[in-house]
Every structure is written in C-alpha cells, then in structure tokens.
Amino acid sequence: MKRNKITLLLAAFLLVCGCSDFEEINVNPNNPPTVPANLLLPTVISTAVSSMTGSGNGAAGQFIQHINYIGGSNESFGRFNITGASFREEWNAPMRSVKDQYKALGLICKVYVLSLMTDAYGDIPYNEAGKGDVSGLEFPHYQEQKEVYRLMLADLETANQLLKSLKADATISDDILFNGDAVKWRKYANSLKVRILMRQSAKKDVSADIAAIFNNAQEYPVFTSIDDQATLVYNNTVDFYKWYIQPKNLPSDGSGVIFGDNFRVSEAIVDALQTKDDPRLPVYVAPTKHSFEAHRANASVPFVYRGQPAGLSAAEGMQPMNMPKVSELLCRSGLLFLLMTWTSIWHVRMWH
C-alpha cells in the first residue's frame, strides 16, 4: 500500500513538471500569438487606401454614373434603393484598419484613415477607434470634431518626433508606400498636419501653426516635389489588388477584359465621352466583345463603345458579347493612387 502511494505521488510530480514543459513545447510555429509589425504594414497601408477608393466601384461610382452593375449586391445602388445598412461597410472597414503597428507609421495611417472619416461624418470615435476586440470598447465613444483634430495633430507630432529620433541603423521593412524612407514618412506626417490645420482654418486662425511648419524645414519637413508625395502603386505581384486590377487568368483572345461578370461602364459617361469626341474614351471603356472580335478579324471594322443604363436587373442586362466594360488600360498593374499630393501643400504655401 505504501509503495502504491509513493508511485502515485511520483506520477503526480512528473505530471506537473510535464505540464510546465508541455506549455513551452506546445506552440504552433505556423500560428504565432504575435505577428511582426513589418508583416502587417502592407495590409495597413493598402487598407487605408481602400478606405478612400472603395466606393469607386460601388455606391459612389454608380451615383455619379461612372459605372453600373447588373445583379449582385450593388444593383440596388443603381436604382437608388438605399437603406440604413447601405453604407455600413464605408464606416466599418476604416474603423477595422486602425491599428498601431510600427508606432510612428501606425499613427500616420490612423490619422489618414480617420481624417477621411471625420471629413465624411463630423464627430467620430478617435481614442477608442479600432479597439472593438477590447472588452468594454465594442461601442466606442464619439468625440467632437474639434477634439478629433486636436488629437490628430498631437499624434502626427508624435510620429514626426519618433521618426526624427530613429537610430541610424533603424530600418522600415515591407513598406509599400515609401520603400522604408523615414524622411518621406516624416514629410507625409507633416503634410497631413498642414491639411488638418487647413480644415480647422474655417473655425479658427491657424496661420501661426502653418507658418511654424513652413518656416522650419529641418524640424517639420513637408512635400516639396512630386517625388515626395504619398503614392501607392498597384501591381499584380502581391495580393493587394484593387477593383480595377484584373486577375492573372485573363482570356486568351487578347482583349485583356473579362466580359462575364456584372461590372459595367455607365451609359451616361460613355455617351458624354462620345458626344464630345473625347480621346479618353478608349482609355476608360473597352470595346464590345462583338466589335473587338470583328476588328481582330478585319482591322477596318471599327470598335464599338456602349454603356449600360442605370438600374437594370440581371434579366434586363445586355448580353455578354455587347456589355460595356472598363478598358484593359485601366485593368493593369502599375496604376497609382495618390493619398496626398505635393501640389496640395504647394498651394497652401503660396498663400502663407
């Protein structure tokens, strides 16, 4: 009996020790608890840009009659069937992207995204934005726009100082915006400060604050040329395609266009371009598939460009051979999106 007790105690001791070791050993290397910030940076940047461009192929694109859809979830916008949930993602997507990764770069991306949000909505959550996964912050508190602007300026100042004090051997990896150039990130941060100060100028005198930036280039570098501006280049080498980047499995007919989906060019913009004999027509619009194939067989046959009327259902839409599509010239890698241009700063500087 005594021997059995000793055996049980020894087994229990080994079990406790084994559990301690097991916790250290039982770590899945393919599912780490934390992710290096540099691996998250491309997604943060591309998502920030998407918060600005996302409506181009949805509500905004249809409301201004640049594009149209048949079928699918966006057909309702073509008919102006709008509900309270119609723009839920326009709010949720930017809010989800607000994460401080690299401290300084995270602050800059946060300010960029939420500056778009406050431009659109006025009062927004700021301090508690993007923290829906934190218990108690599922419903963030709103802050007045003037307070949001104050906090944005403070965050951009923090970002500028953090980048200024980087050690000489510090690197920024996986940067798809400025290729790891800390000086250009500083210029972006301070240029955003100027933009936000100009937003405030409608309510208060900000001339001294703007002058403090423009008169101290060492402390507050800003965009001074086209090479400085914040430009994201879309390409097909990473999975950050925008709506106008076609997939790689394009048809073999040489058209560079997939004719079988629901995404169409609007009749309104095609008619406007044709009426004015606008040379941008073939840049924006692809010829119909019928005319493309006829032209390929006989170069003397002209291309035909046609737009789709708004609000058609899937049953009312055109046949695939005649449907209007966005041109292959816009469906390619190497296209640019300008988050912020140097000319916007140049114009402010000319007046201060």
C-alpha positions as CSV (number, residue, x, y, z in Angstrom):
1,M,0.0,0.0,0.0
2,K,2.8,2.3,0.9
3,R,4.6,1.5,-2.4
4,N,1.4,2.4,-4.3
5,K,1.2,5.8,-2.6
6,I,4.8,6.6,-3.5
7,T,4.1,5.6,-7.0
8,L,1.1,7.9,-7.2
9,L,3.0,10.8,-5.7
10,L,5.8,10.3,-8.2
11,A,3.4,10.2,-11.1
12,A,1.7,13.4,-10.0
13,F,5.0,15.1,-9.6
14,L,6.0,14.1,-13.1
15,L,2.7,15.2,-14.5
16,V,3.0,18.7,-13.0
17,C,6.6,19.0,-14.4
18,G,5.5,17.6,-17.7
19,C,2.6,20.2,-18.0
20,S,5.1,23.0,-17.5
21,D,7.3,21.7,-20.2
22,F,4.2,20.9,-22.4
23,E,3.1,24.6,-22.4
24,E,6.5,25.6,-23.7
25,I,6.7,22.8,-26.3
26,N,3.0,23.0,-27.5
27,V,3.4,26.2,-29.6
28,N,2.3,26.1,-33.2
29,P,5.1,27.8,-35.2
30,N,2.5,28.4,-38.0
31,N,0.1,30.3,-35.8
32,P,2.2,32.7,-33.6
33,P,0.5,34.6,-30.9
34,T,2.0,37.9,-32.1
35,V,2.9,39.0,-35.7
36,P,5.9,41.1,-36.5
37,A,4.8,44.7,-37.3
38,N,6.6,44.8,-40.6
39,L,4.4,41.9,-41.9
40,L,1.3,43.8,-41.1
41,L,2.4,47.1,-42.6
42,P,1.5,46.4,-46.2
43,T,-2.1,45.4,-45.2
44,V,-2.4,48.6,-43.0
45,I,-1.3,50.8,-45.9
46,S,-3.4,49.1,-48.6
47,T,-6.5,49.0,-46.3
48,A,-6.0,52.7,-45.6
49,V,-6.1,53.4,-49.3
50,S,-9.1,51.2,-49.8
51,S,-11.0,53.2,-47.3
52,M,-10.7,56.1,-49.8
53,T,-11.1,54.2,-53.1
54,G,-13.6,51.5,-52.1
55,S,-16.7,53.4,-53.2
56,G,-15.3,53.9,-56.7
57,N,-16.7,50.5,-57.7
58,G,-19.8,50.7,-55.5
59,A,-22.2,53.4,-54.4
60,A,-20.2,56.5,-55.4
61,G,-19.3,55.1,-58.8
62,Q,-22.9,54.4,-59.6
63,F,-24.3,57.6,-58.1
64,I,-22.1,59.7,-60.4
65,Q,-22.8,57.4,-63.3
66,H,-19.2,56.2,-64.0
67,I,-20.1,52.5,-63.6
68,N,-23.2,50.3,-63.3
69,Y,-23.9,46.8,-62.2
70,I,-26.4,44.1,-63.0
71,G,-27.3,41.6,-60.4
72,G,-25.1,41.2,-57.4
73,S,-25.2,43.3,-54.2
74,N,-24.6,46.6,-55.9
75,E,-27.6,46.5,-58.2
76,S,-29.7,48.4,-55.5
77,F,-27.4,51.5,-55.8
78,G,-28.2,51.7,-59.5
79,R,-31.9,52.0,-58.5
80,F,-31.2,54.3,-55.5
81,N,-32.6,51.6,-53.2
82,I,-30.7,52.8,-50.1
83,T,-31.3,51.6,-46.5
84,G,-29.7,52.3,-43.2
85,A,-27.3,49.5,-43.8
86,S,-26.2,50.6,-47.3
87,F,-23.1,52.4,-46.0
88,R,-22.3,50.3,-43.0
89,E,-19.0,49.0,-44.6
90,E,-18.0,52.5,-45.5
91,W,-17.7,53.1,-41.8
92,N,-16.7,49.7,-40.5
93,A,-13.8,49.0,-42.9
94,P,-11.8,52.1,-42.0
95,M,-12.5,51.5,-38.3
96,R,-11.2,47.9,-38.5
97,S,-8.0,49.1,-40.1
98,V,-7.0,51.4,-37.3
99,K,-4.2,49.5,-35.6
100,D,-0.9,51.0,-34.3
101,Q,1.8,48.7,-35.9
102,Y,5.1,50.4,-36.3
103,K,4.3,53.2,-33.7
104,A,5.0,56.2,-35.9
105,L,3.7,54.7,-39.2
106,G,0.7,53.4,-37.4
107,L,-0.2,56.8,-36.0
108,I,0.2,58.3,-39.5
109,C,-2.1,55.7,-41.1
110,K,-4.6,56.1,-38.3
111,V,-4.7,59.8,-38.8
112,Y,-5.1,59.4,-42.6
113,V,-8.0,57.0,-42.3
114,L,-9.8,58.8,-39.5
115,S,-9.3,62.2,-41.2
116,L,-11.4,60.8,-44.1
117,M,-13.9,59.6,-41.5
118,T,-14.3,62.9,-39.8
119,D,-14.5,64.7,-43.2
120,A,-17.5,62.4,-44.0
121,Y,-19.2,62.2,-40.7
122,G,-18.0,65.0,-38.4
123,D,-17.9,63.7,-34.8
124,I,-16.3,60.2,-34.7
125,P,-14.7,57.9,-32.2
126,Y,-10.9,58.5,-32.1
127,N,-9.3,57.4,-28.9
128,E,-11.3,54.2,-28.9
129,A,-11.5,53.6,-32.6
130,G,-10.3,50.2,-33.9
131,K,-10.5,48.6,-30.5
132,G,-13.7,46.6,-30.9
133,D,-11.8,43.5,-29.8
134,V,-11.2,45.0,-26.3
135,S,-13.8,44.2,-23.7
136,G,-15.9,47.2,-22.9
137,L,-15.0,49.1,-26.1
138,E,-17.3,47.4,-28.5
139,F,-19.3,50.6,-28.7
140,P,-16.7,53.4,-28.8
141,H,-17.5,56.9,-27.6
142,Y,-17.8,59.7,-30.1
143,Q,-15.7,62.8,-29.8
144,E,-16.3,66.2,-31.2
145,Q,-14.6,67.0,-34.5
146,K,-12.5,69.8,-33.0
147,E,-11.2,67.4,-30.3
148,V,-10.5,64.8,-33.0
149,Y,-8.5,67.4,-35.0
150,R,-6.5,68.3,-31.8
151,L,-5.7,64.6,-31.2
152,M,-4.7,64.0,-34.8
153,L,-2.3,66.9,-34.7
154,A,-0.8,65.6,-31.5
155,D,-0.4,62.1,-33.0
156,L,1.3,63.4,-36.1
157,E,3.7,65.4,-33.9
158,T,4.5,62.2,-32.0
159,A,5.0,60.4,-35.3
160,N,7.3,63.1,-36.6
161,Q,9.4,63.1,-33.5
162,L,9.6,59.3,-33.3
163,L,10.9,59.2,-36.9
164,K,13.3,62.0,-36.3
165,S,14.9,60.2,-33.4
166,L,15.3,56.9,-35.2
167,K,18.8,55.4,-34.9
168,A,21.0,55.4,-38.0
169,D,20.7,51.7,-38.4
170,A,16.9,51.6,-38.0
171,T,15.0,50.1,-40.9
172,I,11.4,50.0,-42.0
173,S,10.7,46.7,-43.8
174,D,7.9,45.8,-46.1
175,D,7.0,49.4,-46.8
176,I,4.8,49.5,-50.0
177,L,4.3,53.3,-49.8
178,F,7.8,54.9,-49.3
179,N,10.1,51.9,-49.5
180,G,11.4,52.3,-46.0
181,D,12.3,56.0,-46.3
182,A,11.7,57.5,-42.9
183,V,12.3,61.1,-44.1
184,K,9.4,60.7,-46.6
185,W,7.2,59.4,-43.9
186,R,8.0,62.5,-41.9
187,K,7.1,64.7,-44.8
188,Y,3.8,62.8,-45.1
189,A,3.1,63.3,-41.4
190,N,3.8,67.0,-41.5
191,S,1.9,67.5,-44.8
192,L,-1.1,65.8,-43.2
193,K,-0.7,68.3,-40.3
194,V,-1.0,71.1,-42.8
195,R,-4.1,69.5,-44.3
196,I,-5.8,69.2,-40.9
197,L,-4.8,72.7,-39.9
198,M,-6.5,73.9,-43.1
199,R,-9.6,72.0,-42.1
200,Q,-9.5,73.9,-38.8
201,S,-9.0,77.2,-40.5
202,A,-12.7,77.5,-41.2
203,K,-13.3,77.9,-37.5
204,K,-10.0,79.3,-36.1
205,D,-6.9,81.2,-37.1
206,V,-4.2,78.6,-37.8
207,S,-1.7,80.9,-39.7
208,A,0.9,80.8,-36.9
209,D,0.7,77.0,-36.8
210,I,1.2,76.7,-40.5
211,A,4.0,79.2,-40.6
212,A,5.8,77.3,-37.8
213,I,5.8,74.2,-40.1
214,F,6.8,76.0,-43.3
215,N,9.5,78.1,-41.6
216,N,11.3,75.2,-40.0
217,A,12.0,72.6,-42.7
218,Q,14.5,70.7,-40.5
219,E,12.0,70.1,-37.8
220,Y,9.0,69.8,-40.0
221,P,9.9,68.6,-43.5
222,V,6.9,68.5,-45.9
223,F,6.3,67.5,-49.5
224,T,8.4,69.7,-51.8
225,S,8.2,67.8,-55.1
226,I,6.3,65.1,-56.9
227,D,8.9,62.5,-55.7
228,D,7.8,63.1,-52.1
229,Q,4.1,62.7,-52.4
230,A,2.3,59.7,-51.0
231,T,1.7,57.4,-54.0
232,L,0.6,53.7,-53.8
233,V,1.4,51.7,-56.9
234,Y,-0.9,48.8,-57.5
235,N,0.6,45.7,-59.0
236,N,-0.1,42.0,-59.5
237,T,2.8,40.7,-57.6
238,V,1.1,41.0,-54.1
239,D,-2.4,40.3,-53.0
240,F,-3.5,43.9,-52.7
241,Y,-5.4,44.2,-55.9
242,K,-7.9,47.0,-56.3
243,W,-11.2,46.6,-58.1
244,Y,-9.7,47.7,-61.4
245,I,-6.8,45.2,-61.3
246,Q,-7.9,42.2,-63.4
247,P,-6.8,38.8,-62.2
248,K,-4.0,37.0,-64.0
249,N,-6.2,34.4,-65.7
250,L,-7.3,36.8,-68.5
251,P,-9.0,35.4,-71.6
252,S,-6.7,34.2,-74.4
253,D,-8.4,36.4,-77.0
254,G,-6.1,39.3,-76.3
255,S,-8.9,41.6,-75.1
256,G,-7.4,41.9,-71.6
257,V,-11.0,42.1,-70.4
258,I,-13.3,39.6,-68.6
259,F,-16.7,40.0,-70.1
260,G,-18.6,37.6,-67.9
261,D,-19.0,39.5,-64.6
262,N,-21.6,42.1,-63.5
263,F,-19.3,45.1,-63.6
264,R,-20.2,47.5,-66.4
265,V,-19.4,51.0,-67.6
266,S,-22.3,53.5,-67.3
267,E,-24.2,54.7,-70.3
268,A,-24.0,58.2,-69.0
269,I,-20.2,58.5,-69.1
270,V,-19.9,56.6,-72.4
271,D,-22.4,58.9,-74.1
272,A,-20.7,62.0,-72.6
273,L,-17.3,60.9,-73.9
274,Q,-18.7,60.1,-77.3
275,T,-20.7,63.3,-77.7
276,K,-17.6,65.4,-77.0
277,D,-15.4,63.1,-79.1
278,D,-13.2,62.7,-76.0
279,P,-9.9,60.9,-76.6
280,R,-10.2,59.3,-73.2
281,L,-13.0,57.1,-74.4
282,P,-10.8,54.0,-75.3
283,V,-8.7,54.6,-72.2
284,Y,-11.7,54.2,-69.9
285,V,-14.0,51.9,-71.9
286,A,-13.3,48.6,-73.6
287,P,-15.0,48.0,-77.0
288,T,-17.8,45.5,-77.1
289,K,-16.7,41.9,-77.5
290,H,-18.5,41.6,-80.8
291,S,-16.7,44.6,-82.2
292,F,-13.4,43.6,-80.7
293,E,-13.5,40.2,-82.4
294,A,-14.7,41.7,-85.7
295,H,-11.8,44.2,-85.6
296,R,-9.3,41.5,-84.8
297,A,-10.5,39.6,-87.9
298,N,-10.6,42.8,-90.1
299,A,-8.8,45.9,-88.9
300,S,-11.0,48.1,-91.0
301,V,-14.0,47.3,-88.8
302,P,-14.3,50.0,-86.1
303,F,-14.6,49.4,-82.4
304,V,-18.0,50.0,-80.9
305,Y,-18.3,51.5,-77.4
306,R,-21.5,51.2,-75.5
307,G,-22.6,52.0,-71.9
308,Q,-25.2,50.3,-69.7
309,P,-28.2,52.2,-68.5
310,A,-28.5,52.5,-64.7
311,G,-30.8,50.3,-62.6
312,L,-31.1,47.3,-64.9
313,S,-31.7,43.9,-63.3
314,A,-29.8,40.8,-64.2
315,A,-32.6,39.8,-66.5
316,E,-32.6,43.2,-68.3
317,G,-28.8,43.5,-68.8
318,M,-27.0,43.3,-72.1
319,Q,-25.7,40.0,-73.5
320,P,-22.0,39.4,-72.6
321,M,-20.9,39.9,-76.2
322,N,-22.2,43.5,-76.1
323,M,-21.7,44.5,-72.5
324,P,-19.7,47.6,-71.7
325,K,-16.6,47.0,-69.7
326,V,-13.7,49.0,-68.2
327,S,-10.8,49.2,-70.6
328,E,-7.8,46.9,-70.2
329,L,-5.7,50.1,-70.0
330,L,-7.3,50.6,-66.5
331,C,-7.2,46.9,-65.7
332,R,-3.4,46.6,-65.3
333,S,-0.7,46.7,-62.8
334,G,1.3,49.9,-62.3
335,L,-1.6,52.1,-61.7
336,L,-1.3,54.8,-59.0
337,F,-3.4,56.1,-56.2
338,L,-2.4,59.4,-54.7
339,L,-3.1,59.5,-51.0
340,M,-1.7,63.1,-50.8
341,T,-0.1,65.2,-53.5
342,W,2.7,67.7,-53.1
343,T,0.7,70.3,-55.0
344,S,-1.9,70.4,-52.2
345,I,0.9,71.6,-49.9
346,W,2.4,73.9,-52.6
347,H,-0.9,75.8,-52.9
348,V,-1.1,76.3,-49.1
349,R,2.4,77.5,-49.0
350,M,1.8,80.0,-51.8
351,W,-0.8,81.7,-49.6
352,H,1.2,81.6,-46.3
